[in-house]
Amino acid sequence: MALSFENIRVGKKYILKNYGEKALFQVLEKTADNDFRVKDLQTLESYMISDLIRYGKGKDYDFYELEK
C-alpha cells in the first residue's frame, strides 16, 4: 500500500514508482509550501518531490519507505 506524502519524514529514504520509472531518494528538507527537497540516491541530484508527480499519478503509482 502506498504511503501518503503527509507521512514523509526528513532523513528517511523512499522509493516512488510512477509511469514506469522508479526514483530512490532521501528527503533533505520540507519547504514552506509543503513540498520536499530530496536527493536522488542513484545520481546524487537534488530536486523537489513535486517534480516527480508533476504529471499526475499513473496506474503503476507506488510510494513506500526503504527498509533498513
N, CA, C and O of each residue as an XYZ file, in Angstrom:
272
protein
N       0.842     -1.189      0.000
C       0.000      0.000      0.000
C       0.879      1.241      0.000
O       1.843      1.320      0.761
N       0.558      2.194     -0.834
C       1.355      3.408     -0.987
C       1.192      4.336      0.222
O       0.110      4.464      0.795
N       2.287      4.965      0.580
C       2.269      5.963      1.639
C       1.648      7.254      1.139
O       1.549      7.485     -0.066
N       1.232      8.089      2.074
C       0.771      9.430      1.764
C       1.939     10.394      1.949
O       2.841     10.122      2.742
N       1.936     11.513      1.230
C       3.014     12.481      1.385
C       3.009     13.120      2.775
O       4.005     13.725      3.175
N       1.917     12.998      3.509
C       1.878     13.501      4.885
C       2.712     12.638      5.835
O       3.039     13.072      6.939
N       3.057     11.421      5.412
C       3.843     10.501      6.240
C       5.341     10.601      5.996
O       6.112      9.872      6.620
N       5.770     11.485      5.106
C       7.187     11.626      4.784
C       7.930     12.263      5.947
O       7.442     13.211      6.562
N       9.111     11.737      6.246
C       9.960     12.255      7.325
C      11.327     12.628      6.765
O      11.900     11.904      5.952
N      11.834     13.767      7.213
C      13.160     14.225      6.791
C      14.205     13.221      7.255
O      14.173     12.761      8.396
N      15.133     12.886      6.363
C      16.203     11.951      6.668
C      15.907     10.514      6.267
O      16.825      9.698      6.188
N      14.659     10.192      6.014
C      14.284      8.829      5.615
C      14.474      8.637      4.117
O      14.545      9.606      3.362
N      14.557      7.378      3.694
C      14.745      7.029      2.289
C      13.479      6.363      1.763
O      12.847      5.566      2.456
N      13.115      6.705      0.518
C      11.869      6.246     -0.073
C      12.077      5.807     -1.518
O      13.070      6.152     -2.158
N      11.106      5.035     -2.012
C      11.027      4.647     -3.420
C       9.686      5.143     -3.942
O       8.651      4.949     -3.305
N       9.714      5.781     -5.101
C       8.498      6.224     -5.760
C       8.484      5.650     -7.168
O       9.387      5.911     -7.963
N       7.453      4.866     -7.472
C       7.266      4.327     -8.818
C       6.074      5.051     -9.434
O       5.013      5.159     -8.820
N       6.267      5.551    -10.668
C       5.201      6.276    -11.335
C       5.488      6.297    -12.837
O       6.594      6.639    -13.257
N       4.505      5.936    -13.630
C       4.631      5.924    -15.093
C       5.856      5.149    -15.566
O       6.559      5.592    -16.474
N       6.109      4.006    -14.963
C       7.180      3.134    -15.404
C       8.574      3.517    -14.945
O       9.540      2.842    -15.300
N       8.705      4.571    -14.175
C      10.013      4.983    -13.682
C      10.070      4.810    -12.167
O       9.068      4.960    -11.468
N      11.267      4.490    -11.678
C      11.463      4.282    -10.246
C      12.489      5.290     -9.746
O      13.578      5.400    -10.309
N      12.145      6.028     -8.688
C      13.054      7.004     -8.094
C      13.353      6.581     -6.661
O      12.434      6.368     -5.870
N      14.630      6.460     -6.327
C      15.071      6.178     -4.968
C      15.669      7.475     -4.438
O      16.576      8.033     -5.056
N      15.179      7.958     -3.314
C      15.649      9.239     -2.820
C      15.607      9.315     -1.298
O      14.936      8.531     -0.627
N      16.353     10.294     -0.780
C      16.355     10.609      0.644
C      15.807     12.019      0.793
O      16.180     12.913      0.034
N      14.927     12.225      1.761
C      14.326     13.532      1.983
C      15.313     14.412      2.748
O      15.784     14.045      3.824
N      15.619     15.583      2.175
C      16.564     16.511      2.794
C      15.876     17.551      3.661
O      16.348     17.853      4.757
N      14.751     18.112      3.179
C      14.043     19.134      3.944
C      12.616     19.295      3.443
O      12.289     18.948      2.308
N      11.780     19.828      4.319
C      10.415     20.180      3.948
C      10.385     21.684      3.740
O      10.885     22.439      4.574
N       9.801     22.123      2.632
C       9.756     23.549      2.335
C       8.466     24.161      2.858
O       7.558     23.448      3.284
N       8.392     25.466      2.824
C       7.242     26.194      3.361
C       5.951     25.891      2.604
O       4.869     25.989      3.182
N       6.037     25.531      1.344
C       4.840     25.257      0.545
C       4.447     23.772      0.556
O       3.816     23.284     -0.382
N       4.823     23.063      1.622
C       4.502     21.639      1.807
C       5.038     20.755      0.691
O       4.411     19.767      0.310
N       6.190     21.118      0.179
C       6.912     20.306     -0.788
C       8.173     19.795     -0.089
O       8.484     20.235      1.018
N       8.892     18.881     -0.715
C      10.079     18.315     -0.101
C      11.252     18.381     -1.064
O      11.109     18.060     -2.244
N      12.407     18.794     -0.568
C      13.643     18.718     -1.345
C      14.242     17.353     -1.056
O      14.415     16.969      0.101
N      14.556     16.625     -2.118
C      15.073     15.266     -1.987
C      16.393     15.128     -2.730
O      16.699     15.908     -3.632
N      17.176     14.114     -2.337
C      18.426     13.784     -3.011
C      18.279     12.399     -3.612
O      18.002     11.433     -2.902
N      18.463     12.305     -4.921
C      18.390     11.034     -5.620
C      19.546     10.153     -5.156
O      20.694     10.599     -5.154
N      19.270      8.922     -4.766
C      20.299      8.025     -4.248
C      21.151      7.395     -5.341
O      22.199      6.819     -5.048
N      20.724      7.493     -6.585
C      21.494      6.919     -7.681
C      22.384      7.959     -8.356
O      23.530      7.666     -8.698
N      21.863      9.175     -8.551
C      22.629     10.213     -9.250
C      23.152     11.303     -8.328
O      23.980     12.117     -8.736
N      22.672     11.326     -7.080
C      23.008     12.341     -6.076
C      22.504     13.731     -6.459
O      22.928     14.725     -5.870
N      21.613     13.808     -7.429
C      20.993     15.060     -7.848
C      19.947     15.474     -6.806
O      19.313     14.618     -6.189
N      19.769     16.771     -6.613
C      18.784     17.300     -5.680
C      17.637     17.931     -6.470
O      17.871     18.680     -7.418
N      16.386     17.624     -6.075
C      15.221     18.188     -6.744
C      14.033     18.150     -5.797
O      14.129     17.617     -4.691
N      12.920     18.713     -6.231
C      11.701     18.745     -5.425
C      10.849     17.512     -5.745
O      10.817     17.041     -6.882
N      10.168     17.005     -4.731
C       9.340     15.810     -4.942
C       8.166     16.118     -5.865
O       7.660     15.220     -6.539
N       7.730     17.367     -5.904
C       6.634     17.735     -6.806
C       7.014     17.514     -8.271
O       6.137     17.304     -9.110
N       8.311     17.559     -8.587
C       8.761     17.291     -9.952
C       8.493     15.840    -10.359
O       8.313     15.551    -11.542
N       8.465     14.935     -9.390
C       8.241     13.518     -9.683
C       6.776     13.213    -10.001
O       6.481     12.258    -10.720
N       5.869     14.015     -9.473
C       4.444     13.752     -9.697
C       3.770     14.897    -10.449
O       2.553     15.065    -10.385
N       4.565     15.665    -11.147
C       4.069     16.835    -11.879
C       2.947     16.481    -12.846
O       2.017     17.269    -13.015
N       3.010     15.335    -13.475
C       2.036     14.951    -14.499
C       0.980     13.988    -13.980
O       0.308     13.325    -14.770
N       0.825     13.901    -12.668
C      -0.194     13.053    -12.075
C       0.350     11.702    -11.633
O       1.557     11.457    -11.647
N      -0.553     10.854    -11.252
C      -0.197      9.525    -10.764
C      -0.689      8.483    -11.759
O      -1.871      8.436    -12.097
N       0.236      7.649    -12.221
C      -0.105      6.604    -13.188
C      -0.720      5.386    -12.514
O      -0.832      5.325    -11.290
N      -1.113      4.425    -13.327
C      -1.708      3.189    -12.815
C      -0.722      2.388    -11.975
O      -1.127      1.612    -11.109
N       0.579      2.575    -12.231
C       1.599      1.833    -11.503
C       2.141      2.607    -10.298
O       3.159      2.211     -9.730
N       1.486      3.698     -9.896
C       1.963      4.535     -8.791
C       2.124      3.713     -7.508
O       1.211      2.999     -7.093
N       3.290      3.829     -6.898
C       3.561      3.183     -5.617
C       4.610      4.010     -4.894
O       5.579      4.454     -5.510
N       4.431      4.220     -3.610
C       5.333      5.050     -2.823
C       5.485      4.411     -1.455
O       4.508      4.240     -0.726
N       6.728      4.055     -1.107
C       6.943      3.429      0.181
C       8.348      3.704      0.696
O       9.231      4.111     -0.059
N       8.545      3.479      1.986
C       9.834      3.707      2.636
C      10.772      2.539      2.387
O      10.352      1.382      2.412
N      12.035      2.838      2.149
C      13.047      1.787      2.010
C      13.296      1.140      3.351
O      13.350      1.818      4.377
N      13.446     -0.156      3.345
C      13.760     -0.881      4.571
C      15.241     -0.684      4.906
O      16.062     -0.456      4.017
N      15.564     -0.773      6.175
C      16.952     -0.609      6.602
C      17.750     -1.844      6.301
O      18.945     -1.893      6.591
